[in-house]
Amino acid sequence: MSGSSQPNTTNVKGPSQTASAASSTRGNRHKQRQKKQRFVQIGNIALSVIKGDIIQQTTDVLVNSAVPDLDLSKGEHQKLCKTVAITGPGNLHCKAIFHVTLPRWKAQGDEKNIDLVVRNCLEEASKQKFTSISFPALGTGFLKYPPRTVIASMFQTVEDFTKKTPNSTVKVVNCIVYTEDDGTYKEFQEEAIAKATSKGLKEIDMVNRNSLDASIGSISVNITVGSIITEKADVIVNSCPSDMRLDTRPGLSKVMYDAAGNGLKTEIDKNYPNGIKVGDLAVTGGHSLHCKKLYHGCLTSFFAKRESGMLPETVLENFVTKCLVEANKYSVKSIVFPALGTGFLKFPPKTAASNVIKAIRDFQTNNAQSSVKTVKIVIFGGTNDWTSIEQAYVLELNSTGQGATASAAPAPQTIPGRGTRAYLAHRYQEEPRPPPYWTHFKSNQTIKDWNTSQKGSHCKVTSVDTKTYQSIAKAFKSTGGSTIVKIERIENILLYEKYIQECQRTFRKAYVTQLCTPLQNVKKSSGPGLTVKYLDQEMTKHLHEEINELYLFHGTKVNAVDVIIQQGLDSRLASSGLLGTGVYTAETASKSAGYTDQNKNGESKMFLMRVCLGDIFITTQMTKFRRPPCMKCYDETCIKHPELFDSVVAEFGSRREFVVYDRVKCYPEYLITYK
């Protein structure tokens, strides 16, 4: 029941425990390494004591305990304990925050306050159709509640609740003891185990339950929580890395590798020495697993780039279809899938479930006489996440089956507040339009509409209005620039489409992980971007600070300007700089001016770029990167984690430089001609 929670790229040569501490998560990008979680199954609820930080939990509900300011009477105490105030999640990875209040501990018998609070939270969570909830170690700090009394009361309340409401949607209850509070954690752990033992209950490290039996045409579909390696079927499906080195990726692939035995590695080395491409299907024997064949497939993370023009969810759906078609080809009757995409690949449960079930429905429609009669989907029961995944599959199978959704949340009718997870979801779901200040490709049409209806050139170079001119001129001259001849705006609708799609991918990544840490808050950062400091608010308000989008300068050779305007910047044509080969930009015009030359009139050219920095890695020494490093282990060539930084910032020398290693992460919006 335990756990822990400018080289010129265009030159062809060249410790709070309450949920109110949400804001602190922006700078805390790396979760603590967790021990394997253990549970006690009490009726339909799995109860855990976890050592960690409650603001890092991913359950549907987080409970925040506040302290009353008044010395209340006994009756007022009880009334207070029954009150549950509900707010949205803000930036936390939950669906709601329940705010409760406890009076101070005064004497034996006050544990009933714990019972009231926990019971009311469970009832409210069930009423709201939530599946999981995390409590802090209620009352054990300033309020002086004895730890053993608290966990014993919580245990009893959960037991009473599950007996009274056996059909409740709540399936997981966690008690989170703050990481540094070893004494309280030990007492909670010992008392919980003693309580469980007295009732004949044992600790388990895997929840096992049959969630739903359904039919899609002639195919029986079963949703189960447990471990896939214990399943018996004709075929078991595995999600693997593209090199098919199953032992290098944590999670399902490693578990499959260990359970199947050395014969699996030998077969893969022989038949797939070069691995497989994303979306491809590889077939091996089952070896020591209880199946005849293993189907292996390489999928992309939810926030990965499009693969051959396909979104990650389309790759997932197509892979499921390939598995079913292959199974039918060889008269397979039963096939078992893991909950593809929902672990290492970070798919929101709703998105993964809808695409998997859609693939099954479409296959059945097109293959009414298929040999495949049983499809089983096994949700890993060793973490808290199984509840939301189970709920997603149950809802999808009980739906009308009109199609899958590519979103992780419903598209809002109005634009949510900036900086919220709802805003991130809105930005990656919306149909993008040109910026509202563009004058040729106006924002009254979507970018797709412009690209399908435009008969002339996809690129227009226009003059700018006086206010924009003055804003850019101020930033240019304030950071070391000289005499400006003219400023023009580049409206390249094809190039901008690629850039904005990359911005949407970064919004998508931030939604499923965390908000990007602002530049000024990144460790070793010398502060916010200097360029935007001098730009007018009318310009900067169109930047997306949630993904660290900045205006930055890029100096270039005169003969490269026309190519950049038409095709964008291409690091493949550049020589390697201090941080490897990438697109280099600077926050000062004087820095970028060092990479320019002059035409016969003595004029030089410099771009003011929109750059999507996303998750920023800061280095204080020269390193020849080929891509940004891993966000978990900082290894440039890591294949164990899907999350990479998006950009690298050099914090050495007299002036910072900003590098992205993918050309679509920047857009040359303004061209400054100067002497």
C-alpha positions, 0 to 999 in steps of 0.5 A: 500500500506504499509508493513515492510519489547564430552562426547564420543558418542561412549562410550556405557556407556557413514544500507546500502540500496543498493544492493551492501550491499549483504555481510551484509546479511550473518550475518543477519539471521532473517528478520524483522517482516513485516506488512500485505502488501497492494497494489494499482492495476494500470492496470496489476501492483500491486504497494506497498510502503514497509518499510524495507531493499531492500537487503532482498527483494525476487522480481526478480529484485532489483534496486541499485542506484549509485551517479555520480562522475562528474558534468554532462551537461543536455544532459549527465544527460539524457543519464546517466538516460537511462543506466541500468547495469545488474549483477547477484544476487550474494548472494541475493534472486533475479534473477538480480540486475539493477544498475542505476545512478541519478544526484543530484536534482537541481530544479523543473522538475528534477523529469523527471530523476526518470521517465527515470530511472523507465521506463527504468528499467520496460522496461528492466525487461519486456524484460528479462521476469521478473515479479517483481521489487523492487526500493529503495526510489530513490534519497531521501537521498544524492541526495536531491529529495523530497520524495513526488515528487519521489513517485508521479513520480514513480506512474505516470511512472508505470501507463504510462508503464502499459497502453503502455505495457499491456502485460508486464510480470512485475506484481509487483513493490515495492518501499522500504523505509529504515526501519529507515527512518520514515519521508520519509516512511510517505511522500511516504505513504501519497502521494501514497494514495492521488495519488491513490484516485485521480484516483479512485483507492483503497488500497487492501491487496489481488491481485485477477486475473485469470492467466491461463485456460488450459486442461490436457486431460479431466481435466480443469486446472485453475490457479488463484491468490487470497484467497483459502478460498473464493473458491467454490468446492466439495473439498478444499485441505489444507497443515497442520502440522503432529499433525493437530493442524491447529491453531499453524502454520502460513499461510494456516493452520491457515487461514483454521482453522479460516474460517472453524470454531470450528466444524473443530477442533472438528472433527479433535480432534475426528477422528485424535487425534494423527495427521497424518504421512508425506504424508498421507491424512486426510478427514474432512467436509468443515464446514463453507468453501464453499466445501463439504470436506477438504483434509488435508496433511502433507508435508515436507519442501524443505530442509527436510530429505528424508521421507521413502527414498523419497525427499520432492518433491516426497512426494508433488507429491504423495500427490497430486496424493492421493487427486485426487485418493480419489476425483475420488473414491467418484465421486468428480467433482471439487477440489481446491489446494493451491500452495502447498509447496511454502510458509511455506515449502520453495519450489522453485516455479519451483519445486513445480509447476512441481511436482503438474502438473506432478501428475495431468498429470499422474493421467489423463493418468491413469484415463481417465474416472475420475469424476474429471473435474476441478482442480483449483490451487489458489496462495495466492495474499497477498505477492510479491511471487505470481508473480514467482509462477504464472509464474512457473505454466504458464510455466509448463502448457505450457510445453510439460509435459515430467516430473517434475524437482527436481531442483530449477535452471538448472544444470550448465555446469561449476562449478559456483563461490564459495559462490554464490547461483548458486554454492549452487544449483550446489552442491545439484544437482550434482551426488556425487563422493568419494573425489578425494584423496581417493585411493580405492574408486576412484572418477572416479565413482559416489558413486551410481556406487560404491555401486551398483558395489562393490562386496567386503567390503564397507569399506577400511582402508588405509595408508595416503601419506606423505603430508597428514600425516604431515598436520594432525600431525601438527594440532594434535600436535599444539592443544595439541596432543602427539606422533603419532604412525600412521594415517589411512584414512577410506574409507567407501563408504556407510557411506560417502554416507549418510554424503554427502547426508546430506551435499547436503540437507544443500546446498539445505537449504542454497539455499532456505534460505541464506548462512550459517553464517561462524562460526567466524561471528556467534554472541558470536563466539570466532573465526574460527575453530582452527583445519583447521588453522593448516591443509594443504590447500590441505586438507581444499580445499575439505571442503565446507565453504558455509555449515560450514564444518570443520575438528574436533577431536573426542576421543573414547574408543579403543574397540569402534573404529571398530564399528565406522569405520563400522557404524559411530558414534551413539549418541543413545549409549552415555550418555548425555553431557553438551549440551544433547545427540549428537555427540561431537567433538572438535577443539583441540586434548587435549580436545578430548584426555580426552575421550580416553583410552589406549590399552595394548600397551599404545596406544589411538585412536582419529578420525579426523572427517568431520563435517557439522555444517550448521547453527550454534547456539552458547550457553554460558551456559549448556543446555540439547538440544534434537535437535538444536533450531528454527532459528526464535524463538530459541525454541527447540520444535518450530513447527511454523517454518521449519528452525532449526539450524543444530548444537550447539557450546558450548562457555563456559569453556576453550575449545569449543565443537561442537555438532550435533544431527544427526549422518549423519552430521559427517564422521570419515575420519581419525584415529589417533593412538597415545601414 
